[in-house]
Amino acid sequence: MTDKAHFPPVSPVRAGLKGHCPRCGEGKLFKGFLGLLERCSNCGLPFDFADSGDGPAVFVIMIVGFVVVGLVLAVELAYQPPIWLHMVLWLPLTVVLAGGILRPLKGLLIALQYRHNAQEGQLEDPSNN
């Protein structure tokens, strides 16, 4: 990572959720829906460090699952609708919620990864060489 001394501190939560660069908070992080740009158009930070892995998907599953299952149970206990109505209600809601929070969560995890200088584990300590 490059020196952060020339850039004012940026809130990783605000920058990540907006999909902005974690260093300057201005440039875009994403190209398309989930693809990352190669570098920030504002400050030039290369995004090659960014690897959110399956983290965003896990959070999406937990959050959306909690919301949808809670709603399904509440509707089932209160109204006992037919199964086709459950499908019509909950499948689109699940897709919309998952799609709506996946990108902000990916941006947040990348911004936190930058903020804490998180890197892939290494077998050897580079300082011993």
ABEGO torsion letter per residue (X at the ends): XBBAAABBBBBAAAAAAAGBBAAAGABBABBEAABBBABBAAAGBBAAABBAEAAAAAAAAAAAAAAAAAAAAAAAAAAGBBAAAAAAAAAAAAAAAAAAAAAAAAAAAAAAAAAAGBBBBBABBAAAX
